[in-house]
Amino acid sequence: MNNKKIIYCRAGGRRCATLLTQIEVESKDPAFNKPTKPIGPVYHKDEA
């Protein structure tokens, strides 16, 4: 199921929108063994 929501807010007097989506993936997909693109920030061991 693909669930989409649009949330409107006021930030600093400007209008903004956020689009949230969900997707279902196969947990046994071999691509999970060697990811090619990070999602989110990458932390050094000392920061983690």
N, C-alpha and C positions, 0 to 999 in steps of 0.2 A: 504494500500500500504506500502511495506517495502522499505525504501530508505536507501541505504548504500553508504557511500563515504569514501575513504581512502585518508588521507592527509599526505604527507611526508614533513618533515622539518629537518633543521639542528640545533641542540641545543648543544652548547658546543663542536662542532666538531663531535658529534655522530649523527647517523641517528635515527629517531624515526618515528612512524606512529600512527595516531589517527583514530579510527573507530567510525563513528557516525551512530546511528541507530534510527529509529522511530517505534513506535508501537501504534496501536489504541486500546483503552480500553473502556469498557462500563462505563459511568459516574455514573450509578446507581448500580454498583457492591457493594455488602454489605461489601466487604473487605476494602473499603475506609473508613468505619465508625470506624474501629479499626485496624490501620496499625501495623504491627509487626516488620518492618525493616525501620529505618530512611534512607533517601536519602540525602546525603550531610552532612555538619557539623551540630552539635547541639549546639545552643547558650544558655547561661544562660540569664535570663530575663534582667539583667543589661547590657549585651553586645548587645542585639537585637536592 
